[in-house]
């Protein structure tokens, strides 16, 4: 695809060339600063001075003035000439002889430095030697060899040569690598090692061309009008370039390769190998690049290819919506000598322009990436969406403008699907940059735009936005949310701005009216909000309203308060309990919270909850048709409360329980009164629950001494063996089970006194065997412990006697080994190693305070 990269501007007109000879033709030229040197077909070297001028209209023109000329006598065309400004010399190839001329008067050098039998030569732009007062050149000779020379002001010094299989037609050099076009093929020659790498053959109808592109890389004319890139290693790292037939010369100014044939000058980009421009130019004979400037010559005229400024080229590409080409060109603008700061600023703006083009073409992935990379002011994007910027923001788009888009209505053209696609892009883009550096300073604009987007099309995302520290102001957000019926989100917005009363008004209206908002979670949300509300005066305004709708849910206002909330007179437990009397289920739940979670140990709370549990059970018992499962659950809660608490008024509960013959509960209550006999008789005689009786003994013996534990089991056994009980024969089996229970503890002598004389030894065999074994074990253990104590006592006595053998003399000059003070008290401490200290200086009786030696803890 075409782009205008260069403009052809005359430099030296035909009438100004030289003499009046009609046959004079330009063969070659070189430009060095303001000096132009021309080699002609009739052996002249002509020197011109040119001046580049910028016209008011922005166009470039040239003024040329002839400085002189030199006739080289041999009457042969000047094949090549190159100026070396560091030496003030011109290297001229004419009649196979390479000579040096003075740059200013064009006179030959007195020393007569020359090289004969030369086919062609080129300057090494990447020389091995870095002497600023010399130039390295590569010379191809007729005798099938290539030579390197160092050229100074007055001589050409031969460095080395390499023999090649055929005569070279043209050469290019970089460092120690020479790329040579032989008669039949291209090759790479390493001048250090003399190694030759063959590349590919040369077609008969193709003029060999070699152009150095970059370090160790050359462009060669290949078969089928292909430009082939080759490195010094003999490989190609770029795709080939398709160009015109009949090329005669090639130049390169990054990123363009400019080629010349008989009819056109063609411009190709090295970035994508595509042709960008074709300039008609008849009978061209020479083209060359000189310090970033390109000059082209016909037989009698010289022109300059003046580059169109990069900015203009890029803008032209963007105008044609050739975004990728524009970006590729822009990325290489810094290689043209542009300063880094200017390049970064220019490149970011081009990226932003490209992003809006991709946006208008609905290429949203590409647009989003470019917007992020260019760090665009996000308001530029939001401003394309009518009314999405906050009303309080006064934003003016970039000047000069980045695009010509009025808004998305212009792009969507009443297509609702397209409009939704544009909105989806903005949503995803803002979500991606939210909280990042791209949104820094624009939190209000980003969050307001997201809120409006969500309100219109994604209501399920509003809660997430409004719970994550949104930067939305109330302003037009209230109107927007009301317009789209997002009342729950409106309440959340009020909540975020500390307007709790307005938030509650919105939510209660949602509960009480027929207004539908699918995103509203319902009453539980209001309850949780009230539970976290620090404004207790406002809280009490809504407690009645919530409890009347759902007691069990409403009580969470008090039970799910923040753990770190300071105590408040208005939320004291007594105040809340008194208030909840009208709501029986709520007061039970709150008392459970106080007792089981907060573990408050106040008699009135425990008694109150026990009474409420009991009343609930009695009510179920008095109600016809009550389900057994429901009654069992209620009694289970009551029994659990009676068993685990020791703070309620037992007599009060016991009186009511006895009236309703609630035997299991009465047993627990008698246990609390330490009336175990009554409790166990209820469990055994009334309830016939022998397992519960044994469990009663286990529960009530926890944490008590063995004597109390044995007393409980003896009471249970005496209940089983009570001779006054008329059905005592039915209790033999549970009595034996109790006696044989390994967990039960008895005084075996008292048990034998309780047992009926009629019971046989066989019936009691298991109990008696265990009792005898236990008694023998305890007796033996007691004897062992007694003997061990006696042995330890003997050891202590022995140690004491041994210590008494050594006398310790305590005189006035004896000092403490720790503090070096005298002993004023008859008591002291002596360690086994002989160290003597005050009692208060002996911190550890097992460690010597002086040497730190550890003594055995077993030795006293």
Secondary structure, DSSP 4 states (H G I P E B T S, - for coil): -----EEEEEEE-GGGSS-S-TT--EEEEEEETTEEEEEETTSEEEEEEEEEEE-TTS-EEEEEEEEEEEE-SS-S-EEEEEEETTTTEEEEEETTEEEEEETTT-PBPTT--EE-SEEEEEE-TT-SS--TT-EEEEEEETTTEEEEEEE-SS-EEEEEEEE-SS-EEEEEEETTEEEEEESSEEEEEETTT--EEEEEE--TTS---EEEEETTEEEEEEGGGEEEEEETTS---S--EE--SS--EEEEETTEEEEE-SSEEEEEETTT--EEEEEE-TTEEEEEEETTEEEEEESS-EEEEEEPPHHHHHHHHHHTT-HHHHHHHHHTGGGGT--HHHHHHHHHHHHHHHHHHHHHTT-HHHHHHHHHHTT--HHHHHTTSTT-S-TT------SS-S-----HHHHHTT-HHHHHHHHHHHHHHHHHHTTSGGGTT-HHHHHHHHHHHHHHH-GGGHHHHHTS-----SHHHHHHHHHTT-HHHHHHHHHHTT-HHHHHHHHHHHHHSS---TT---HHHHHHHHHT-S-HHHHHHHHHHHHHH-HHHHTHHHHT--TTPPP-GGG-HHHHHHHGGG-HHHHHHHHHIIIIIS----HHHHHHHHHHHHHHHHHHHHSTT--HHHHHHHHHHHHHHHHH-S-S-HHHHHHHHHHTT-HHHHHHHHHHTT-HHHHHHIIIIIS--HHHHHHHHHHHHTTS-HHHHHHHHHHHHHHHT-TT-TTGGGGHHHHHHHHT-TT----HHHHHHHS-TTS-TTTTHHHHHHHHHHHHHHHHHHHHHHHHHHHHHHHHHHHHHHHHHS-----TT-B-TTT--B--SS--EE-TTS-EE-TTT-S-TTB-TTT-PBPPTT--
